[in-house]
């Protein structure tokens, strides 16, 4: 978009897609509620986030190829439509198998939305406002992540069925498709050499790139792992009732939301490598503390601090990698989108460790993940 005028009628429906993007964070509520309803083991319950996040590994690059041919708005509407289907399936057919199918569809839709929404937003905002609107889009996404748990509690208490959350968000997804489809958007056509499977995977042979891609795999695993396990952890470790424990998820997402805002300010004064080191160290300290300190009151503060510490690691890792290899930004971006599948693997590992020991040992997996990230930050700082 070349003009300097903000066209709010085109921007709002695209921003709404970022709200729909947040619906994948329902995996945490799904783990808690479905586990209770169906008496699942921790390992089985963690198949829910695995079913959702596996698709980033399989579909990120193919969706990008399709998008270059079919258009960003078309693909974004397809993604939100699949998201709606994924939400409605477990509402109308509530068995464990259909829940997994629903969350798999939710993950497929979310993969498409994440690949399409950011570049489409760039097309509809003035060039001098791109950064501010991209930051604001993450704020919109954080709002959606925050309201899931309290809304489920309200629907359960008022109507006796927490699954109405699926119906509400499914209808929102459908309305978002209709809204975006009604707006005419002129998409930018860039003549550039596109990343391929071959060029991307060849780049993994570079040790630094492999280390940074693995960092994305790990930090997404920490994010989804804490989201999907924090409820059961607060219940079993501190004796907090289920509704309050689920609200801990909103505290975590509030920490993440505030963390992105604070990080944007601090990064004007602190180098990205130093900030990466300090935020990783904060994550280690907070995770160790929540495992060792028995106070429920302190636990709530630590949940917030964990969200604060995790908030900026994804963009920090991405920016440091692209800074070192600016000519390979397309390949790096594709590899890091694929690495989001860490959200399918780490939660499953936490669930398995919890089943063979206890939930505290399961959560200690997150400490090991943060130690890896801290080690990478030290390497980046020295180099």
C-alpha positions in Angstrom: 0.0 0.0 0.0 1.8 3.1 -1.2 -0.4 5.8 0.1 0.1 7.3 3.6 -3.6 7.2 4.5 -4.8 4.6 6.9 -7.8 2.8 5.4 -9.5 1.4 8.4 -12.2 -0.4 6.4 -9.5 -2.7 4.9 -7.3 -2.9 8.0 -10.0 -4.0 10.6 -11.0 -7.3 8.9 -7.3 -8.2 8.6 -6.7 -7.4 12.2 -9.7 -9.6 13.1 -7.8 -12.5 11.6 -5.2 -12.1 14.4 -8.0 -12.6 16.9 -8.9 -15.8 15.1 -5.3 -16.7 15.1 -5.4 -16.8 18.9 -8.0 -19.6 18.9 -5.2 -22.2 18.7 -4.4 -21.3 22.3 -7.6 -23.2 23.3 -5.4 -26.3 23.4 -4.7 -25.4 27.1 -8.4 -25.2 28.0 -9.0 -28.3 25.9 -6.4 -30.3 27.9 -7.9 -29.4 31.3 -11.6 -29.8 30.4 -11.4 -32.8 28.1 -9.1 -34.5 30.6 -11.7 -34.1 33.4 -14.7 -35.0 31.2 -13.0 -38.2 29.8 -10.6 -39.1 32.6 -7.5 -39.0 30.4 -4.0 -39.7 31.3 -1.5 -36.8 31.0 0.1 -38.4 27.9 -3.3 -38.8 26.1 -4.4 -35.3 27.1 -1.2 -33.8 25.5 -2.2 -35.4 22.2 -4.5 -32.4 21.9 -1.7 -29.7 21.4 0.3 -32.3 19.4 -2.7 -32.7 17.0 -2.8 -28.9 16.5 0.8 -27.9 16.2 2.1 -30.9 14.1 0.8 -29.1 11.0 3.3 -26.3 11.1 6.0 -28.8 10.2 4.0 -30.3 7.3 2.2 -27.3 5.8 4.1 -24.1 6.4 6.1 -24.2 3.1 3.3 -25.7 0.9 0.9 -23.0 2.1 3.4 -20.3 1.2 3.7 -21.8 -2.3 -0.1 -21.9 -2.7 -0.4 -18.4 -1.4 1.9 -17.1 -4.1 -0.5 -18.5 -6.7 -3.9 -18.0 -5.1 -3.4 -14.8 -3.1 -3.1 -13.9 0.5 -6.7 -12.9 1.2 -8.0 -16.1 -0.4 -5.7 -18.3 1.7 -6.4 -16.3 4.9 -10.1 -16.9 4.4 -9.5 -20.6 3.8 -7.5 -20.7 7.0 -10.2 -19.0 9.0 -12.9 -21.3 7.5 -10.9 -24.4 8.4 -10.5 -22.9 11.9 -14.3 -22.6 12.2 -14.7 -26.2 11.1 -12.2 -27.3 13.7 -14.0 -25.5 16.5 -17.5 -26.8 15.5 -16.5 -30.5 15.1 -15.8 -31.1 18.9 -18.8 -29.0 19.9 -21.3 -31.1 17.9 -19.4 -34.5 18.2 -17.9 -34.6 21.6 -15.7 -37.8 21.7 -11.9 -37.9 22.2 -11.4 -39.0 18.6 -13.5 -36.1 17.3 -11.7 -33.7 19.7 -8.4 -34.7 18.2 -9.8 -34.3 14.7 -11.2 -30.9 15.7 -7.9 -29.7 17.1 -6.1 -31.0 14.0 -8.3 -28.9 11.8 -7.8 -26.0 14.2 -4.0 -26.5 13.7 -4.3 -26.7 9.9 -6.4 -23.5 9.9 -4.0 -21.7 12.2 -1.0 -22.7 10.1 -2.6 -21.1 7.1 -3.7 -18.0 9.0 -0.2 -17.5 10.5 1.4 -17.7 7.0 -1.1 -15.4 5.4 -2.1 -12.8 7.9 1.2 -10.9 8.4 2.0 -10.3 4.7 -1.7 -9.3 4.0 -1.5 -6.8 6.9 1.6 -5.3 5.3 -0.3 -4.8 2.1 -3.2 -2.8 3.7 -1.2 -0.4 5.9 0.9 2.5 4.9 4.6 1.7 4.6 5.5 4.1 7.4 3.0 2.4 9.8 3.9 -1.2 9.2 5.9 -1.9 12.4 3.3 -0.3 14.6 0.4 -2.2 13.1 2.4 -5.5 13.2 2.9 -4.9 16.9 -0.7 -4.0 17.4 -1.7 -7.2 15.7 0.1 -9.2 18.4 -1.8 -7.2 21.0 -5.1 -8.3 19.3 -3.9 -11.9 19.3 -3.0 -11.7 23.0 -6.5 -10.5 23.9 -8.0 -13.6 22.2 -5.6 -15.8 24.1 -6.4 -14.1 27.4 -10.2 -14.3 27.2 -10.5 -18.1 26.4 -10.2 -19.4 30.0 -12.5 -16.9 31.7 -15.1 -17.2 28.9 -15.1 -21.0 29.3 -15.7 -20.6 33.0 -18.6 -18.1 32.5 -20.3 -20.3 29.9 -19.9 -23.3 32.2 -21.4 -21.5 35.2 -24.2 -19.7 33.3 -25.2 -22.4 30.8 -23.7 -25.6 32.2 -21.6 -26.3 29.1 -18.0 -25.0 28.6 -18.1 -26.4 25.0 -20.2 -23.4 24.0 -16.8 -21.7 23.8 -16.2 -23.7 20.6 -19.5 -22.6 19.2 -18.9 -18.9 20.0 -15.4 -18.8 18.5 -16.5 -20.9 15.6 -19.2 -18.3 14.8 -16.7 -15.5 15.2 -14.4 -17.3 12.7 -17.2 -17.6 10.1 -18.2 -13.9 10.5 -14.5 -13.0 10.1 -14.4 -14.9 6.8 -17.5 -13.1 5.6 -16.1 -9.7 6.7 -12.7 -10.1 5.0 -14.4 -11.6 1.9 -16.6 -8.4 1.5 -13.5 -6.1 1.3 -11.6 -5.5 -1.9 -7.8 -5.6 -1.2 -5.1 -4.9 -3.8 -2.3 -7.3 -2.9 1.3 -6.4 -3.6 2.9 -8.6 -6.3 6.6 -9.0 -5.6 9.0 -10.3 -8.2 11.5 -12.2 -6.2 13.2 -15.6 -6.1 11.2 -17.7 -3.7 12.6 -20.0 -1.1 12.3 -23.7 -2.0 12.4 -26.9 0.1 15.9 -27.6 -1.2 17.4 -24.1 -0.4 15.7 -24.1 3.0 16.8 -27.5 4.2 20.3 -27.0 2.8 20.6 -24.0 5.1 20.1 -26.3 8.1 23.6 -27.5 7.4 24.8 -24.2 8.8 25.4 -24.8 12.5 24.2 -21.3 13.5 21.0 -21.5 11.6 20.3 -25.0 12.9 20.9 -23.8 16.5 18.5 -20.9 16.0 15.8 -23.0 14.3 16.0 -25.4 17.2 15.6 -22.4 19.5 12.3 -21.6 17.9 11.3 -25.3 18.3 12.1 -25.1 22.0 10.6 -21.7 22.8 7.3 -22.6 21.1 7.4 -25.9 23.0 7.8 -24.0 26.3 5.0 -21.6 25.4 2.5 -24.4 24.4 3.8 -26.7 27.1 3.2 -24.2 29.9 -0.2 -23.2 28.4 -1.4 -26.8 28.2 0.0 -28.0 31.5 -0.3 -25.0 33.8 -3.9 -25.8 34.8 -3.2 -29.3 36.0 0.1 -28.2 37.6 -1.6 -25.5 39.7 -4.4 -27.9 40.7 -2.1 -30.8 41.7 0.9 -28.8 43.0 -1.0 -26.1 45.0 -4.5 -27.5 45.4 -6.1 -24.6 43.5 -9.6 -25.4 42.2 -10.1 -26.0 38.4 -11.8 -22.7 37.5 -9.1 -20.6 39.2 -6.3 -22.8 37.9 -7.6 -22.3 34.3 -7.5 -18.5 34.9 -3.8 -18.9 35.5 -3.6 -19.2 31.7 -5.0 -15.7 31.4 -2.4 -14.4 33.9 0.3 -16.1 31.7 -1.0 -14.5 28.5 -1.3 -11.1 30.2 2.4 -11.5 31.1 3.2 -12.3 27.5 1.1 -9.3 26.3 2.8 -6.9 28.7 6.2 -8.5 27.9 5.9 -7.7 24.1 5.1 -4.1 25.0 7.9 -3.7 27.5 10.3 -5.5 25.2 9.6 -3.0 22.4 10.7 -0.2 24.7 13.7 -1.9 26.2 15.1 -3.0 22.9 15.6 0.7 22.0 18.2 0.8 24.8 19.5 -2.8 25.1 21.0 -5.0 22.3 18.9 -7.9 21.2 21.6 -10.4 22.2 21.8 -9.0 25.8 18.0 -8.9 26.1 17.9 -12.5 24.9 20.3 -13.6 27.6 18.5 -11.7 30.4 15.0 -12.8 29.4 16.2 -16.5 29.1 17.8 -16.3 32.6 14.6 -14.8 34.0 12.6 -17.7 32.5 14.9 -20.3 34.2 14.7 -18.6 37.6 10.9 -18.3 37.5 10.3 -21.9 36.4 12.6 -23.2 39.1 10.9 -21.0 41.7 7.4 -22.2 40.8 8.5 -25.8 41.2 10.2 -25.2 44.6 8.1 -22.5 46.3 5.0 -23.9 47.9 3.0 -20.7 48.2 -0.1 -20.4 45.9 0.0 -16.6 46.1 3.6 -16.5 44.9 2.7 -19.0 42.2 0.3 -16.5 40.5 3.1 -13.9 40.4 5.5 -16.5 38.9 3.0 -17.5 36.2 2.8 -13.8 35.2 6.7 -13.6 35.2 7.0 -16.7 33.1 4.8 -15.2 30.5 6.8 -12.0 30.7 10.1 -13.9 30.1 8.9 -16.0 27.2 7.2 -13.1 25.4 10.1 -11.8 23.3 12.3 -14.8 22.7 10.6 -15.8 19.3 11.2 -12.4 17.7 14.7 -12.1 19.3 15.8 -15.4 17.8 14.3 -14.6 14.4 15.9 -11.1 14.3 19.4 -12.4 15.4 19.3 -15.1 12.7 18.2 -12.8 9.9 20.7 -10.2 11.0 23.5 -12.7 10.5 22.1 -14.0 7.1 20.0 -11.1 5.7 20.1 -12.5 2.2 18.5 -15.8 3.4 15.6 -14.3 5.3 13.0 -16.2 3.2 14.5 -19.6 3.9 15.0 -18.7 7.6 11.4 -17.6 7.9 10.1 -20.8 6.4 12.3 -23.0 8.6 11.2 -21.1 11.7 7.5 -21.4 10.8 8.1 -25.2 10.5 9.9 -25.2 13.9 6.6 -24.1 15.5 5.9 -27.8 15.5 7.8 -27.8 18.8 4.4 -27.1 20.2 3.4 -30.6 19.3 6.4 -32.3 20.7 7.4 -30.7 24.0 3.9 -30.8 25.6 3.7 -34.5 24.8 7.1 -35.1 26.5 5.8 -33.2 29.5 2.7 -35.4 29.7 4.7 -38.6 29.4 7.2 -37.6 32.2 4.2 -36.5 34.3 2.6 -40.0 33.9 5.7 -41.9 34.8 6.5 -39.6 37.8 4.4 -36.5 38.7 3.4 -33.2 37.2 6.2 -31.3 38.9 8.8 -33.5 37.2 6.9 -33.1 33.9 7.1 -29.3 34.2 10.9 -29.6 34.9 11.2 -30.3 31.2 10.5 -26.6 30.6 13.5 -25.7 32.8 15.8 -27.8 30.6 14.4 -26.1 27.6 15.1 -22.6 29.0 18.6 -23.7 29.9 19.2 -24.5 26.2 17.8 -21.1 25.2 20.1 -19.4 27.8 23.1 -21.3 26.4 22.2 -20.2 22.9 21.9 -16.6 24.1 25.4 -16.8 25.7 26.8 -18.1 22.4 25.1 -15.3 20.4 26.4 -12.7 22.9 30.0 -14.0 22.6 29.8 -14.1 18.8 
